[in-house]
């Protein structure tokens, strides 16, 4: 008795699944197509690009940029309003920290300004660090912004004992702590623009801000030197406000650039 073995004829363009491997294989899938797509294309896109972008990356950077604008705006509005509320004192007589002292009128306004600026600075520094490429590429500027934000929150919570600089001989520990924290913040106000300018140099996306940042840092340093030496003691309140506002304005300019750039985070350095 003769038995005939039937073989299924492979369809065109497909790899044969018939018996004994006699079918002719179809064409291999090209790169970036079908289920054999190369990693980094199609639906398996690298995080931060294409349709496979990591959720919230672009949104987080935009929110951080908004925080970089809102923080300085709220802080400036806080000291402007609080200065006008101090009955019997001119608008520039009381230094910014004094506006949060217990004997100031409505000190919560300035305390809120410190805390909002600090929190927004941390968020902005985080977003800028990501947008500039993360570790190895972002430089030290964004991390220093974050640190300055934490110090600013501490400065708002560690309040001075008195509104005016006529405190009694025995000052509280938190008054001394406030002075130390404030000194570190002043250093950061000068250093951050310089660090960012160094990072932006040669970067087509950011290099237009490099020299304005250097100018803001140098101007801030000059104003604060006059402020701390007491050469113009009657103008100390005004000098302090200028010395704080210049670097905050520079940081707001960086935040605006970050918000309008529409760029995705750079891949981290290998």
HURA-V276851 format. One record per pair of residues at least 24 apart in sequence whose ideal C-beta (glycine too) atoms are under 6 Angstrom apart, sorted by the first residue. I is the first residue (numbers start at 0). J is the second residue. D is the distance in Angstrom with one decimal. If there is no record, write none. Layout:
# HURA-V276851
i = <I I>
j = <J J>
d = <D D>
This chain:
# HURA-V276851
i = <47 47 60 60 60 63 63 63 63 64 64 64 64 66 66 66 67 67 68 68 69 70 70 70 71 71 73 73 74 74 77 77 77 80 81 81 91 91 92 93 94 94 96 97 99 100 100 100 100 102 102 103 110 113 113 113 114 114 116 117 117 117 120 120 120 121 121 123 129 130 130 132 133 135 136 138 139 140 140 140 140 143 143 144 147 147 150 150 150 153 154 154 185 188 188 189 189 189 192 192 192 212 215 215 215 218 219 219>
j = <263 264 126 129 130 122 123 125 126 126 254 257 258 119 122 123 123 254 251 254 119 116 119 120 247 251 112 115 112 116 108 109 112 108 108 109 236 237 236 162 236 239 159 162 158 158 159 161 162 161 162 162 155 151 154 155 152 155 151 148 151 152 144 147 148 145 148 254 264 257 264 265 267 268 268 198 194 191 194 195 198 187 191 191 184 187 180 183 184 180 180 181 223 219 246 216 219 220 216 246 249 249 245 246 249 245 245 246>
d = <5.0 5.3 4.6 6.0 5.3 4.9 5.2 5.8 2.2 6.0 4.9 4.1 3.7 3.9 4.0 4.9 3.3 2.8 5.3 4.8 5.6 4.5 2.8 5.7 3.8 5.1 6.0 4.5 4.5 3.9 5.3 5.4 2.7 5.9 4.6 4.8 3.8 4.4 5.5 5.7 5.5 5.5 5.2 4.2 5.3 5.8 4.8 5.6 4.4 6.0 5.0 4.5 4.9 5.6 5.7 2.5 5.5 5.1 5.3 4.5 3.6 3.5 5.5 5.9 3.0 5.0 3.9 5.9 4.8 5.8 5.7 3.6 4.5 3.4 5.3 3.7 5.2 5.6 3.8 4.1 5.8 5.7 5.2 5.8 5.9 3.9 5.2 5.5 5.2 5.1 4.8 5.7 5.9 5.7 4.2 5.4 5.5 5.0 3.9 5.9 5.1 5.5 5.2 5.8 3.9 5.5 4.7 5.1>
